[in-house]
Amino acid sequence: MLDAYRGAKDRVSVGTLVATLKKLAYVYPYHQAIGFYMQRAGYAKSQYERLKRLGTQYDFYLAYGMKEKGYDAHWRLFFPKSLH
């Protein structure tokens, strides 16, 4: 997944992404996972912080069934420790 974000770095419109997320109004905090991946993939801070401004009210898990977890306090999510 992280490789996909790296590959899309120069082609993604964060404005369109944020507008789409707002329009879909998901209960699940997808924006936190997306922002986390964007930050890890080397996007500009100004890009991923637009997602952060949508809020980080919940702690949640990036994947199910993780045996060894890390925690990212900025995005309030648990992720597989093997993710680099």
Backbone as a ProteinNet text record, in pm:
[ID]
protein_1_A
[PRIMARY]
MLDAYRGAKDRVSVGTLVATLKKLAYVYPYHQAIGFYMQRAGYAKSQYERLKRLGTQYDFYLAYGMKEKGYDAHWRLFFPKSLH
[TERTIARY]
81.7	0	87	191.2	279.5	345	379.9	438	339.3	210.7	107.9	102.1	111.7	111.3	236.3	348.9	472.2	459.8	401.4	386.2	288.9	194	91.6	127.6	240.7	276.9	267.9	311.6	312	184.4	88.9	-32.8	-160.1	-150.6	-269.8	-308.3	-438	-490.8	-550.1	-482.9	-529.6	-663.2	-681.3	-808.4	-924.6	-906.9	-1011.1	-1032.8	-926.4	-934.8	-1014	-982.2	-1051.7	-1199.3	-1226.8	-1365.8	-1444.9	-1382.6	-1448.7	-1478.5	-1381.8	-1403.1	-1516.4	-1521	-1628.2	-1764	-1767.6	-1893.2	-1944.7	-1855.3	-1894.5	-1933.3	-1880.6	-1917	-1911.1	-1802	-1783.2	-1773.9	-1821.4	-1805.8	-1662.8	-1608.9	-1472	-1374.9	-1275.1	-1183.2	-1077.1	-1122.6	-1030	-922.7	-957.8	-861.4	-738.6	-755.2	-640.1	-545.2	-598.8	-515.5	-448.1	-522	-466.4	-355	-379.2	-276.3	-152.2	-171.9	-60.2	24	-42.6	30.2	99.7	32.9	93.8	220.1	212.7	329.8	443.1	412.3	513.9	571.7	492.9	537	615.6	628.4	710.7	639.5	508.4	434.8	473.3	447.5	473.9	381.7	433.2	355.2	225.9	231.8	111.4	1.7	40	-58.7	-124.8	-45.2	-107.7	-170.3	-127.6	-189.2	-331.4	-364.2	-503.5	-595.2	-546.1	-624.6	-630.8	-523.4	-519	-624.3	-644.7	-743.2	-886.8	-909.6	-1043.2	-1072.8	-969.8	-988.6	-923.7	-884.8	-829.8	-891.7	-1019.2	-1093.3	-1074	-1041.1	-1043.2	-907.1	-876.3	-766.7	-824.5	-752	-800.4	-684.4	-714.9	-614.2	-609.3	-489.9	-471.7	-505.2	-483.8	-512	-561.1	-628.8	-677.6	-576.4	-577.1	-494.9	-345.5	-307.3	-165	-107.3	4.9	68.9	161.2	240.7	329.9	286.4	245.4	189.3	280.2	280.7	337.8	221.3	245.6	139.5	191.1	113.1	146.3	52.7	105.8	24.2	-29.4	43.8	-0.6	-131.3	-138.6	-257.1	-350.1	-308.6	-387	-426.1	-326.2	-355.8	-244.9	-286.9	-195	-165.3	-39.9	1.2	95.9	110.9	205.3	347.4	419.8	557.5	645.7	608.6	688	674.7	581.4	559.6	668.1	741.7	848.6	833
-118.3	0	126	124.2	239.6	268.7	164.6	184	252.8	221.5	285.5	435.1	471.5	614	683.7	616.4	675.2	697.5	601.2	612.2	720.3	753.7	853.4	994.3	1007.7	1134.3	1255.7	1245.1	1360.1	1371.7	1281.6	1282.2	1305.5	1309	1319.2	1466	1492.2	1623.5	1611.5	1670.3	1660.5	1733.1	1841.3	1913.9	1826.4	1755.2	1664.3	1550.2	1499.1	1390	1433	1548.4	1599.2	1624.1	1685.3	1710.9	1581.5	1479.2	1350	1285.8	1288.8	1231.9	1303	1434.5	1510.3	1475.3	1463.9	1432.9	1293.6	1196.4	1059.7	1045.3	1131.8	1137.9	1001.6	930.4	801.7	819.2	720.4	718.7	678.4	582.3	536.3	649.8	675	787.1	756.4	736.1	705.9	813.2	937.8	1046.6	1030.5	968.5	946.5	843.9	737.9	636.3	694.3	770.6	830.3	927.7	1012.6	1107.5	1037.7	931.3	851	798.1	737	683.9	795.2	908.2	1020.1	1068.3	1080.2	1124.4	1023.7	896.1	791.1	782.2	821.2	812.8	936.3	1034.6	1150.7	1267.6	1275.7	1390.4	1515.4	1629.6	1756.2	1768.7	1826.1	1843.5	1919.2	2017.2	2095.2	2008.1	1899.2	1809.4	1721.6	1650.9	1559.3	1630.5	1750.3	1824.2	1868.5	1877.5	1906.6	1794.7	1673.3	1561	1563.7	1602.2	1611.9	1711.3	1817.9	1919.4	1866.6	1752	1691.6	1628.5	1617.3	1567.9	1432.9	1412.6	1283.4	1250.6	1224.5	1199.8	1059	965.9	825.1	758.1	670.3	575.8	458.8	408.7	292.7	215.9	104.3	13.2	23.2	31.7	37.9	-96	-204.5	-337.9	-425.9	-531.3	-626.3	-738.7	-795.7	-911	-884.6	-763	-731.5	-794.4	-860.9	-923.5	-824.5	-750.5	-650	-514	-429.4	-300.2	-185.1	-83.3	45.3	141.3	257	356.2	490.8	557.1	691.1	788.3	865	957.2	1072.7	1112.8	1223.5	1187	1064.3	1018.5	934	904.8	824.6	690.1	618.1	485.9	387.6	264.1	152.5	96.6	59.9	9.6	-108	-192.8	-304.4	-251.6	-300.6	-253.5	-278	-372.9	-403	-296.3	-204.7	-99.1	6.2	27.1	128.8	226.9
0	0	0	79.5	87.2	-47.3	-120.9	-254.4	-348.7	-335.1	-418.3	-388.9	-263.4	-226.9	-279.2	-273	-326.9	-476.9	-547.4	-691.1	-734.4	-647.9	-682.9	-635.5	-570.2	-504.6	-595.9	-718.9	-809.4	-891	-866.9	-947.2	-867.6	-736.7	-653.2	-630.5	-631.7	-595.9	-456.3	-360	-222.2	-207	-277.5	-272.7	-317.1	-427.2	-476.2	-378.6	-322.9	-226.1	-103	-48.1	70.9	38.7	-75.7	-115.2	-129.4	-186.1	-202.9	-67.8	22.4	155.3	229	218	283.3	222.8	91.3	22.9	60.2	70.7	104.6	251.1	335.1	478.1	548.1	528.4	594.7	745.2	817.9	963.1	998.2	925.2	946.9	912.3	994.1	969.1	862.4	739.8	630.5	614.5	641.6	622.9	711.6	828.6	915.7	853.5	798.4	733.4	609.2	531.6	410.1	445.7	544.8	588	639.9	715	766.5	651.1	551.1	435.4	358.3	341.8	268.9	339.9	471.2	547.1	532.5	547.1	534.7	394.2	293.4	154.2	110.4	199.3	168.7	103.6	118.8	65.4	144	85.1	153.1	274.3	380.2	502.1	474.9	387.7	355.6	293.8	228.9	170.1	275.9	354.3	450	568.3	598.7	708.9	674.3	546.4	507.6	554.4	553.1	604	756.2	818.8	965.4	1015.4	940.7	980.7	978.4	916.6	918.4	1054.9	1137.3	1273.1	1297.6	1421.6	1464.7	1600	1599	1721.6	1775.3	1688	1726.4	1711.4	1806	1788.7	1710.8	1613.6	1539.7	1481.6	1419.3	1365.5	1213.8	1159.7	1015.6	950.3	1022.1	969.7	1084.6	1049.4	1148.4	1168.7	1287.7	1315.3	1323.8	1354.4	1364.7	1491.1	1476.8	1592.2	1664.1	1589.2	1647.8	1596.5	1690.3	1653.1	1694	1610.3	1645.4	1658.7	1717.8	1732.5	1684.4	1601.7	1554.2	1624.7	1719.1	1798.6	1713.9	1611	1525.1	1455	1404.8	1331.1	1416.7	1539.3	1633.4	1574.6	1523.9	1471.2	1501	1514	1530.3	1391.4	1369	1238.1	1258.4	1157.2	1169.6	1183.3	1281	1302.2	1181.1	1098.8	979.5	871	885.6	786	798.5	691.7	694.6	583.5
[MASK]
++++++++++++++++++++++++++++++++++++++++++++++++++++++++++++++++++++++++++++++++++++

